[in-house]
Amino acid sequence: MESASVDFLVLGAGIAGCALAYHLRRREAGSVLVYDPRTPAAGASGRAAGVVTEQLWDRWDVEVTRESHREYAELCQRWEPDAFQSNGFVRWTTDAACAEALDAARERLHGWGVRVEEPSSDELARWVPAGRFDDVRAALATPHDACVRPSSLTTIYAEGARSHGATFDFGVPMEKLAQGPDGWTLHTATRSVTTSRLIVAAGAWSKELLRQIDHPLPLAPYRTQAALLAPPVAPEPFPAVHDLDTDVYLRPEGPGRILGGDGTESHESDPERFVTGGDPAFLAHMAETLAGRFPGWAESAVVGSWAGVCTATPDRHPIVGDVAAAPGLTVFTGLNGFGVMRAGGIARRLADLLADSAPEAEAKAALGPAWAGRFHGAGPPFAPRPGFTLEPGDQPRW
Ligand SMILES: Cc1cc2nc3c(=O)[nH]c(=O)nc-3n(C[C@H](O)[C@H](O)[C@H](O)COP(=O)(O)OP(=O)(O)OC[C@H]3O[C@@H](n4cnc5c(N)ncnc54)[C@H](O)[C@@H]3O)c2cc1C
Protein backbone atom coordinates (compact mmCIF):
# COMPACT_ATOMS: atom_id res chain seq x y z
CA MET A 1 0.00 0.00 0.00
CA GLU A 2 1.50 3.30 -1.13
CA SER A 3 1.39 6.29 1.20
CA ALA A 4 1.97 9.89 0.24
CA SER A 5 1.58 13.35 1.64
CA VAL A 6 0.42 16.52 -0.10
CA ASP A 7 -0.10 20.14 0.89
CA PHE A 8 -3.65 20.30 -0.50
CA LEU A 9 -5.98 17.36 -0.97
CA VAL A 10 -9.07 18.36 -2.96
CA LEU A 11 -12.01 15.95 -2.73
CA GLY A 12 -14.13 16.16 -5.89
CA ALA A 13 -13.28 16.66 -9.56
CA GLY A 14 -16.33 18.65 -10.58
CA ILE A 15 -15.89 22.16 -11.88
CA ALA A 16 -15.34 23.46 -8.32
CA GLY A 17 -12.53 21.07 -7.35
CA CYS A 18 -10.79 21.27 -10.74
CA ALA A 19 -10.96 25.08 -10.87
CA LEU A 20 -9.55 25.28 -7.34
CA ALA A 21 -6.68 22.90 -8.20
CA TYR A 22 -5.90 25.04 -11.25
CA HIS A 23 -5.82 28.25 -9.23
CA LEU A 24 -3.77 26.75 -6.40
CA ARG A 25 -1.12 25.46 -8.79
CA ARG A 26 -1.09 28.70 -10.79
CA ARG A 27 -0.11 30.35 -7.51
CA GLU A 28 2.50 27.61 -6.88
CA ALA A 29 0.82 27.14 -3.53
CA GLY A 30 2.27 23.69 -2.79
CA SER A 31 1.52 20.15 -3.91
CA VAL A 32 -2.09 19.51 -4.94
CA LEU A 33 -3.85 16.16 -5.35
CA VAL A 34 -7.43 15.96 -6.61
CA TYR A 35 -9.23 12.76 -5.62
CA ASP A 36 -12.55 11.60 -7.04
CA PRO A 37 -13.98 8.08 -6.77
CA ARG A 38 -15.51 8.65 -10.21
CA THR A 39 -14.16 10.72 -13.14
CA PRO A 40 -14.02 14.50 -13.74
CA ALA A 41 -17.46 16.03 -14.31
CA ALA A 42 -19.21 12.78 -13.26
CA GLY A 43 -21.55 14.79 -10.98
CA ALA A 44 -23.64 17.89 -11.65
CA SER A 45 -20.86 19.51 -13.71
CA GLY A 46 -21.36 16.96 -16.47
CA ARG A 47 -25.14 17.49 -16.52
CA ALA A 48 -25.46 21.27 -16.30
CA ALA A 49 -26.88 23.70 -18.82
CA GLY A 50 -23.95 26.10 -18.53
CA VAL A 51 -25.84 29.41 -18.47
CA VAL A 52 -23.52 32.14 -17.16
CA THR A 53 -25.58 35.23 -16.39
CA GLU A 54 -25.26 38.36 -14.31
CA GLN A 55 -29.03 38.43 -13.73
CA LEU A 56 -28.49 37.44 -10.10
CA TRP A 57 -29.93 38.66 -6.82
CA ASP A 58 -26.73 39.43 -4.96
CA ARG A 59 -23.97 41.92 -5.78
CA TRP A 60 -21.18 39.61 -4.61
CA ASP A 61 -22.52 36.90 -6.91
CA VAL A 62 -22.57 39.27 -9.85
CA GLU A 63 -18.90 40.11 -9.27
CA VAL A 64 -17.91 36.45 -8.83
CA THR A 65 -19.80 35.44 -11.97
CA ARG A 66 -18.19 38.26 -13.94
CA GLU A 67 -14.77 36.89 -12.93
CA SER A 68 -15.83 33.39 -13.98
CA HIS A 69 -17.15 34.72 -17.28
CA ARG A 70 -13.87 36.48 -18.07
CA GLU A 71 -11.83 33.43 -17.18
CA TYR A 72 -14.08 31.00 -19.12
CA ALA A 73 -13.85 33.22 -22.23
CA GLU A 74 -10.05 33.19 -22.04
CA LEU A 75 -9.69 29.47 -21.27
CA CYS A 76 -12.16 28.36 -23.95
CA GLN A 77 -10.67 30.73 -26.51
CA ARG A 78 -7.34 29.03 -25.91
CA TRP A 79 -8.39 25.39 -25.58
CA GLU A 80 -11.90 24.79 -26.96
CA PRO A 81 -13.47 27.85 -28.59
CA ASP A 82 -16.87 26.26 -29.23
CA ALA A 83 -17.33 25.54 -25.50
CA PHE A 84 -18.10 29.26 -24.97
CA GLN A 85 -20.90 31.24 -26.67
CA SER A 86 -21.41 34.91 -26.01
CA ASN A 87 -25.12 34.90 -26.82
CA GLY A 88 -26.76 36.94 -24.02
CA PHE A 89 -29.65 36.03 -21.74
CA VAL A 90 -33.23 37.24 -21.56
CA ARG A 91 -36.13 36.73 -19.14
CA TRP A 92 -39.73 37.78 -19.48
CA THR A 93 -43.13 37.58 -17.83
CA THR A 94 -46.79 38.18 -18.58
CA ASP A 95 -47.63 38.52 -14.87
CA ALA A 96 -48.12 41.98 -13.31
CA ALA A 97 -46.53 41.19 -9.92
CA CYS A 98 -43.59 39.42 -11.55
CA ALA A 99 -43.14 42.40 -13.89
CA GLU A 100 -42.74 44.58 -10.78
CA ALA A 101 -40.09 42.20 -9.42
CA LEU A 102 -38.36 42.28 -12.80
CA ASP A 103 -38.35 46.07 -12.67
CA ALA A 104 -36.84 46.03 -9.17
CA ALA A 105 -34.21 43.55 -10.41
CA ARG A 106 -33.38 45.88 -13.32
CA GLU A 107 -32.77 48.79 -10.91
CA ARG A 108 -30.62 46.61 -8.66
CA LEU A 109 -28.57 45.17 -11.52
CA HIS A 110 -28.08 48.58 -13.05
CA GLY A 111 -26.75 49.82 -9.69
CA TRP A 112 -24.26 46.93 -9.68
CA GLY A 113 -22.89 47.88 -13.08
CA VAL A 114 -24.66 45.15 -15.07
CA ARG A 115 -25.53 46.12 -18.64
CA VAL A 116 -29.29 45.53 -18.81
CA GLU A 117 -31.80 46.19 -21.55
CA GLU A 118 -35.61 46.06 -21.64
CA PRO A 119 -36.46 44.52 -25.00
CA SER A 120 -39.88 45.09 -26.54
CA SER A 121 -42.07 42.21 -27.75
CA ASP A 122 -40.90 42.96 -31.30
CA GLU A 123 -37.27 42.73 -30.27
CA LEU A 124 -37.90 39.43 -28.49
CA ALA A 125 -39.58 38.10 -31.66
CA ARG A 126 -36.53 39.14 -33.69
CA TRP A 127 -34.14 37.43 -31.26
CA VAL A 128 -36.22 34.26 -30.96
CA PRO A 129 -38.29 33.93 -34.15
CA ALA A 130 -39.75 30.58 -32.97
CA GLY A 131 -41.46 32.36 -30.06
CA ARG A 132 -44.54 34.54 -29.66
CA PHE A 133 -44.27 37.49 -27.30
CA ASP A 134 -47.35 39.65 -27.98
CA ASP A 135 -48.63 39.20 -24.39
CA VAL A 136 -45.28 39.80 -22.64
CA ARG A 137 -45.60 42.50 -19.99
CA ALA A 138 -41.91 42.99 -19.14
CA ALA A 139 -38.56 41.58 -20.22
CA LEU A 140 -34.98 41.99 -19.09
CA ALA A 141 -31.95 41.20 -21.24
CA THR A 142 -28.25 41.01 -20.41
CA PRO A 143 -26.63 40.90 -23.85
CA HIS A 144 -23.14 40.35 -22.43
CA ASP A 145 -24.04 36.96 -20.85
CA ALA A 146 -22.75 33.62 -22.11
CA CYS A 147 -23.33 29.88 -22.23
CA VAL A 148 -20.51 27.40 -21.69
CA ARG A 149 -20.12 23.64 -22.02
CA PRO A 150 -19.54 22.75 -18.34
CA SER A 151 -17.94 19.32 -18.94
CA SER A 152 -15.40 20.93 -21.30
CA LEU A 153 -14.55 23.64 -18.79
CA THR A 154 -14.09 21.07 -16.04
CA THR A 155 -11.65 19.20 -18.28
CA ILE A 156 -9.86 22.42 -19.24
CA TYR A 157 -9.38 23.23 -15.54
CA ALA A 158 -8.21 19.69 -14.77
CA GLU A 159 -5.73 19.71 -17.65
CA GLY A 160 -4.58 23.20 -16.71
CA ALA A 161 -4.02 22.10 -13.12
CA ARG A 162 -2.14 19.02 -14.33
CA SER A 163 0.09 21.08 -16.60
CA HIS A 164 0.95 23.24 -13.58
CA GLY A 165 1.91 20.20 -11.52
CA ALA A 166 -1.29 19.00 -9.83
CA THR A 167 -1.83 15.24 -9.61
CA PHE A 168 -5.08 13.29 -9.80
CA ASP A 169 -6.46 10.08 -8.41
CA PHE A 170 -9.67 8.90 -10.08
CA GLY A 171 -11.90 5.88 -10.10
CA VAL A 172 -10.85 4.17 -6.88
CA PRO A 173 -13.45 4.04 -4.09
CA MET A 174 -12.78 5.84 -0.81
CA GLU A 175 -12.36 3.52 2.14
CA LYS A 176 -11.87 5.95 4.99
CA LEU A 177 -11.19 9.60 5.75
CA ALA A 178 -9.89 10.41 9.19
CA GLN A 179 -8.15 13.16 11.15
CA GLY A 180 -5.00 12.29 13.09
CA PRO A 181 -2.00 14.06 14.62
CA ASP A 182 -0.44 14.64 11.16
CA GLY A 183 -3.60 16.03 9.61
CA TRP A 184 -6.25 14.37 7.44
CA THR A 185 -5.66 10.97 5.85
CA LEU A 186 -7.59 9.56 2.92
CA HIS A 187 -7.49 5.81 2.52
CA THR A 188 -8.46 4.22 -0.78
CA ALA A 189 -8.08 0.62 -1.91
CA THR A 190 -4.66 1.44 -3.39
CA ARG A 191 -3.07 4.08 -1.17
CA SER A 192 -3.27 6.50 1.70
CA VAL A 193 -2.65 10.23 1.39
CA THR A 194 -2.10 12.62 4.30
CA THR A 195 -2.54 16.37 4.14
CA SER A 196 -2.61 19.33 6.46
CA ARG A 197 -5.30 20.98 4.26
CA LEU A 198 -8.33 19.00 3.14
CA ILE A 199 -10.77 20.70 0.80
CA VAL A 200 -14.21 19.15 0.39
CA ALA A 201 -15.51 20.13 -3.06
CA ALA A 202 -17.69 17.04 -3.54
CA GLY A 203 -20.88 18.77 -4.72
CA ALA A 204 -24.01 16.95 -3.56
CA TRP A 205 -21.89 14.27 -1.85
CA SER A 206 -20.40 16.89 0.50
CA LYS A 207 -23.29 16.63 2.96
CA GLU A 208 -22.74 12.94 3.72
CA LEU A 209 -18.96 13.23 3.56
CA LEU A 210 -18.91 16.04 6.13
CA ARG A 211 -21.36 14.18 8.34
CA GLN A 212 -19.12 11.11 8.28
CA ILE A 213 -16.13 13.11 9.53
CA ASP A 214 -18.26 14.74 12.26
CA HIS A 215 -18.28 18.23 10.76
CA PRO A 216 -21.80 18.44 9.29
CA LEU A 217 -22.99 21.57 7.53
CA PRO A 218 -26.49 22.65 6.45
CA LEU A 219 -26.59 21.21 2.95
CA ALA A 220 -29.55 19.75 1.06
CA PRO A 221 -28.91 17.84 -2.18
CA TYR A 222 -31.80 18.26 -4.65
CA ARG A 223 -32.59 17.02 -8.13
CA THR A 224 -33.02 19.23 -11.19
CA GLN A 225 -33.62 18.26 -14.82
CA ALA A 226 -32.76 19.08 -18.40
CA ALA A 227 -33.56 17.82 -21.88
CA LEU A 228 -31.90 17.99 -25.28
CA LEU A 229 -34.42 18.92 -27.97
CA ALA A 230 -34.27 18.72 -31.77
CA PRO A 231 -36.62 21.30 -33.28
CA PRO A 232 -38.00 20.58 -36.77
CA VAL A 233 -35.87 23.37 -38.26
CA ALA A 234 -32.39 24.13 -36.89
CA PRO A 235 -32.68 27.40 -34.92
CA GLU A 236 -30.65 30.47 -35.80
CA PRO A 237 -28.38 31.55 -32.90
CA PHE A 238 -30.53 32.88 -30.05
CA PRO A 239 -29.87 34.12 -26.50
CA ALA A 240 -30.43 31.83 -23.52
CA VAL A 241 -34.01 32.48 -22.43
CA HIS A 242 -35.98 32.05 -19.20
CA ASP A 243 -39.76 32.15 -19.22
CA LEU A 244 -40.51 33.37 -15.70
CA ASP A 245 -44.15 32.29 -15.99
CA THR A 246 -43.34 28.60 -16.48
CA ASP A 247 -39.78 28.66 -15.09
CA VAL A 248 -38.50 26.86 -18.21
CA TYR A 249 -35.15 27.99 -19.63
CA LEU A 250 -33.69 27.19 -23.05
CA ARG A 251 -30.31 27.68 -24.67
CA PRO A 252 -28.82 26.82 -28.06
CA GLU A 253 -26.77 23.64 -27.87
CA GLY A 254 -24.58 22.50 -30.74
CA PRO A 255 -25.78 22.33 -34.32
CA GLY A 256 -29.57 22.32 -34.52
CA ARG A 257 -30.24 21.43 -30.90
CA ILE A 258 -31.75 23.22 -27.89
CA LEU A 259 -31.10 22.45 -24.25
CA GLY A 260 -34.08 23.08 -21.98
CA GLY A 261 -34.27 22.87 -18.22
CA ASP A 262 -36.49 23.16 -15.16
CA GLY A 263 -38.00 20.31 -13.11
CA THR A 264 -36.26 21.49 -9.95
CA GLU A 265 -37.44 19.59 -6.89
CA SER A 266 -37.92 21.13 -3.47
CA HIS A 267 -37.11 17.99 -1.49
CA GLU A 268 -33.82 16.21 -0.88
CA SER A 269 -32.35 13.53 -3.14
CA ASP A 270 -29.49 11.16 -2.47
CA PRO A 271 -26.70 11.62 -5.04
CA GLU A 272 -25.88 7.91 -4.68
CA ARG A 273 -29.35 6.82 -5.75
CA PHE A 274 -31.57 9.21 -7.65
CA VAL A 275 -33.59 8.90 -10.83
CA THR A 276 -31.06 9.93 -13.47
CA GLY A 277 -33.52 10.35 -16.36
CA GLY A 278 -36.03 13.16 -16.91
CA ASP A 279 -39.52 12.62 -15.44
CA PRO A 280 -42.58 12.39 -17.71
CA ALA A 281 -44.06 15.37 -15.79
CA PHE A 282 -40.95 17.47 -16.54
CA LEU A 283 -41.10 16.58 -20.24
CA ALA A 284 -44.84 17.32 -20.35
CA HIS A 285 -44.25 20.76 -18.77
CA MET A 286 -41.49 21.44 -21.29
CA ALA A 287 -43.80 20.41 -24.17
CA GLU A 288 -46.59 22.67 -22.84
CA THR A 289 -44.20 25.63 -22.58
CA LEU A 290 -42.95 25.06 -26.13
CA ALA A 291 -46.51 24.80 -27.47
CA GLY A 292 -47.65 27.95 -25.68
CA ARG A 293 -44.62 30.22 -25.98
CA PHE A 294 -42.47 28.77 -28.80
CA PRO A 295 -44.85 27.50 -31.49
CA GLY A 296 -41.91 27.17 -33.92
CA TRP A 297 -40.35 24.59 -31.58
CA ALA A 298 -43.58 22.85 -30.50
CA GLU A 299 -42.85 19.79 -32.63
CA SER A 300 -39.34 19.31 -31.21
CA ALA A 301 -38.18 15.73 -30.68
CA VAL A 302 -36.70 14.88 -27.29
CA VAL A 303 -33.20 13.60 -28.02
CA GLY A 304 -32.60 12.78 -24.37
CA SER A 305 -33.36 13.98 -20.87
CA TRP A 306 -31.54 13.67 -17.60
CA ALA A 307 -31.34 14.84 -14.00
CA GLY A 308 -28.47 15.91 -11.79
CA VAL A 309 -28.16 16.64 -8.10
CA CYS A 310 -27.30 20.16 -6.91
CA THR A 311 -26.70 21.37 -3.35
CA ALA A 312 -28.86 23.90 -1.51
CA THR A 313 -28.05 25.86 1.64
CA PRO A 314 -30.53 27.56 4.02
CA ASP A 315 -29.66 31.11 2.90
CA ARG A 316 -29.04 30.17 -0.78
CA HIS A 317 -25.42 31.35 -0.59
CA PRO A 318 -22.57 28.88 -1.21
CA ILE A 319 -20.50 27.58 1.71
CA VAL A 320 -16.82 28.30 1.12
CA GLY A 321 -13.77 28.54 3.37
CA ASP A 322 -12.58 27.11 6.67
CA VAL A 323 -14.97 25.06 8.74
CA ALA A 324 -15.33 26.45 12.26
CA ALA A 325 -13.67 24.19 14.87
CA ALA A 326 -12.10 21.87 12.26
CA PRO A 327 -8.43 22.73 11.79
CA GLY A 328 -7.22 22.06 8.25
CA LEU A 329 -10.73 21.54 6.83
CA THR A 330 -11.99 23.81 4.06
CA VAL A 331 -15.19 23.48 2.03
CA PHE A 332 -16.22 24.66 -1.43
CA THR A 333 -19.82 23.57 -1.84
CA GLY A 334 -23.48 24.62 -1.55
CA LEU A 335 -23.50 26.17 -5.00
CA ASN A 336 -27.33 26.16 -5.12
CA GLY A 337 -27.76 25.23 -8.77
CA PHE A 338 -25.51 27.89 -10.22
CA GLY A 339 -22.15 26.37 -9.55
CA VAL A 340 -20.98 26.56 -13.13
CA MET A 341 -21.20 30.33 -13.24
CA ARG A 342 -19.81 30.66 -9.73
CA ALA A 343 -16.95 28.11 -9.78
CA GLY A 344 -14.18 30.01 -11.57
CA GLY A 345 -14.60 33.23 -9.60
CA ILE A 346 -14.92 31.51 -6.23
CA ALA A 347 -11.97 29.17 -6.94
CA ARG A 348 -9.79 32.17 -7.68
CA ARG A 349 -10.77 33.86 -4.41
CA LEU A 350 -10.45 30.70 -2.32
CA ALA A 351 -7.01 29.99 -3.82
CA ASP A 352 -5.91 33.49 -2.76
CA LEU A 353 -6.84 32.58 0.81
CA LEU A 354 -5.29 29.09 0.82
CA ALA A 355 -2.12 30.15 -0.97
CA ASP A 356 -1.65 33.23 1.23
CA SER A 357 -1.49 35.31 -1.91
CA ALA A 358 -3.61 38.06 -0.34
CA PRO A 359 -3.76 39.31 3.28
CA GLU A 360 -5.96 36.86 5.22
CA ALA A 361 -8.65 39.35 6.23
CA GLU A 362 -8.92 40.61 2.67
CA ALA A 363 -9.07 37.08 1.23
CA LYS A 364 -11.81 36.09 3.71
CA ALA A 365 -13.78 39.24 2.95
CA ALA A 366 -13.57 38.41 -0.76
CA LEU A 367 -15.61 35.28 -0.07
CA GLY A 368 -18.41 37.61 1.08
CA PRO A 369 -21.72 35.99 2.03
CA ALA A 370 -20.33 32.53 1.16
CA TRP A 371 -17.92 32.44 4.12
CA ALA A 372 -18.28 29.02 5.76
CA GLY A 373 -17.78 30.36 9.29
CA ARG A 374 -21.40 31.58 9.36
CA PHE A 375 -22.56 28.01 10.06
CA HIS A 376 -21.82 25.82 13.07
CA GLY A 377 -23.12 22.31 12.52
CA ALA A 378 -25.93 21.06 10.33
CA GLY A 379 -28.76 23.08 11.93
CA PRO A 380 -32.43 22.17 11.48
CA PRO A 381 -33.63 20.52 8.25
CA PHE A 382 -34.73 22.93 5.52
CA ALA A 383 -36.37 22.65 2.11
CA PRO A 384 -34.11 23.31 -0.89
CA ARG A 385 -34.99 26.52 -2.66
CA PRO A 386 -33.24 26.95 -6.00
CA GLY A 387 -30.78 29.79 -6.31
CA PHE A 388 -31.57 30.86 -9.85
CA THR A 389 -34.21 33.40 -8.87
CA LEU A 390 -35.14 36.95 -9.62
CA GLU A 391 -35.57 38.09 -6.05
CA PRO A 392 -33.22 38.17 -3.05
CA GLY A 393 -34.13 36.89 0.41
CA ASP A 394 -35.19 33.57 1.81
CA GLN A 395 -38.59 33.22 0.13
CA PRO A 396 -38.28 34.43 -3.47
CA ARG A 397 -41.46 34.06 -5.49
CA TRP A 398 -39.67 34.04 -8.85
C1 LIG B 1 -29.73 19.94 -15.06
C2 LIG B 1 -28.79 20.94 -14.45
C3 LIG B 1 -28.65 22.19 -15.02
C4 LIG B 1 -27.77 23.12 -14.46
N1 LIG B 1 -27.60 24.32 -15.10
C5 LIG B 1 -26.71 25.21 -14.61
C6 LIG B 1 -26.49 26.43 -15.30
O1 LIG B 1 -27.07 26.68 -16.34
N2 LIG B 1 -25.59 27.30 -14.77
C7 LIG B 1 -24.92 27.03 -13.61
O2 LIG B 1 -24.13 27.87 -13.16
N3 LIG B 1 -25.11 25.88 -12.94
C8 LIG B 1 -25.98 24.96 -13.40
N4 LIG B 1 -26.20 23.79 -12.74
C9 LIG B 1 -25.53 23.58 -11.44
C10 LIG B 1 -24.12 23.08 -11.58
O3 LIG B 1 -24.10 21.93 -12.37
C11 LIG B 1 -23.52 22.75 -10.20
O4 LIG B 1 -23.75 23.81 -9.29
C12 LIG B 1 -22.02 22.54 -10.32
O5 LIG B 1 -21.72 21.66 -11.37
C13 LIG B 1 -21.48 21.98 -9.02
O6 LIG B 1 -20.12 21.66 -9.21
P1 LIG B 1 -19.33 20.87 -8.11
O7 LIG B 1 -17.96 20.70 -8.61
O8 LIG B 1 -19.54 21.53 -6.79
O9 LIG B 1 -20.08 19.45 -7.98
P2 LIG B 1 -20.12 18.19 -8.93
O10 LIG B 1 -19.95 18.55 -10.36
O11 LIG B 1 -21.34 17.43 -8.58
O12 LIG B 1 -18.83 17.37 -8.52
C14 LIG B 1 -18.71 16.71 -7.29
C15 LIG B 1 -17.72 15.57 -7.47
O13 LIG B 1 -17.45 15.01 -6.19
C16 LIG B 1 -17.21 13.64 -6.38
N5 LIG B 1 -17.29 12.89 -5.13
C17 LIG B 1 -18.32 12.23 -4.60
N6 LIG B 1 -17.95 11.63 -3.45
C18 LIG B 1 -16.65 11.94 -3.24
C19 LIG B 1 -15.71 11.61 -2.24
N7 LIG B 1 -16.02 10.84 -1.20
N8 LIG B 1 -14.46 12.09 -2.36
C20 LIG B 1 -14.11 12.86 -3.40
N9 LIG B 1 -14.97 13.21 -4.39
C21 LIG B 1 -16.23 12.76 -4.31
C22 LIG B 1 -18.25 13.23 -7.42
O14 LIG B 1 -17.88 12.01 -8.05
C23 LIG B 1 -18.24 14.43 -8.34
O15 LIG B 1 -17.36 14.23 -9.44
C24 LIG B 1 -27.05 22.81 -13.28
C25 LIG B 1 -27.16 21.54 -12.72
C26 LIG B 1 -28.01 20.60 -13.30
C27 LIG B 1 -28.10 19.23 -12.69
The ligand as an ORCA input file, in Angstrom:
! r2SCAN-3c Opt
* xyz 0 1
  C     -29.726     19.944    -15.060
  C     -28.785     20.943    -14.449
  C     -28.649     22.193    -15.021
  C     -27.770     23.123    -14.460
  N     -27.596     24.319    -15.096
  C     -26.712     25.213    -14.611
  C     -26.485     26.428    -15.298
  O     -27.070     26.683    -16.340
  N     -25.585     27.305    -14.769
  C     -24.922     27.029    -13.607
  O     -24.130     27.867    -13.160
  N     -25.112     25.880    -12.935
  C     -25.979     24.957    -13.403
  N     -26.197     23.787    -12.742
  C     -25.534     23.583    -11.435
  C     -24.116     23.085    -11.576
  O     -24.103     21.927    -12.371
  C     -23.522     22.747    -10.203
  O     -23.751     23.806     -9.286
  C     -22.019     22.539    -10.318
  O     -21.722     21.662    -11.373
  C     -21.481     21.975     -9.017
  O     -20.122     21.660     -9.214
  P     -19.328     20.869     -8.109
  O     -17.956     20.704     -8.610
  O     -19.540     21.531     -6.792
  O     -20.082     19.453     -7.976
  P     -20.121     18.187     -8.934
  O     -19.949     18.550    -10.358
  O     -21.344     17.430     -8.576
  O     -18.826     17.367     -8.522
  C     -18.710     16.706     -7.294
  C     -17.723     15.569     -7.472
  O     -17.455     15.011     -6.191
  C     -17.211     13.638     -6.384
  N     -17.293     12.889     -5.129
  C     -18.324     12.228     -4.599
  N     -17.954     11.625     -3.448
  C     -16.653     11.938     -3.240
  C     -15.706     11.611     -2.241
  N     -16.024     10.845     -1.202
  N     -14.461     12.089     -2.359
  C     -14.110     12.863     -3.402
  N     -14.969     13.211     -4.393
  C     -16.228     12.758     -4.310
  C     -18.254     13.234     -7.420
  O     -17.880     12.008     -8.048
  C     -18.236     14.431     -8.344
  O     -17.361     14.231     -9.437
  C     -27.049     22.811    -13.282
  C     -27.164     21.538    -12.720
  C     -28.011     20.602    -13.301
  C     -28.101     19.234    -12.688
*
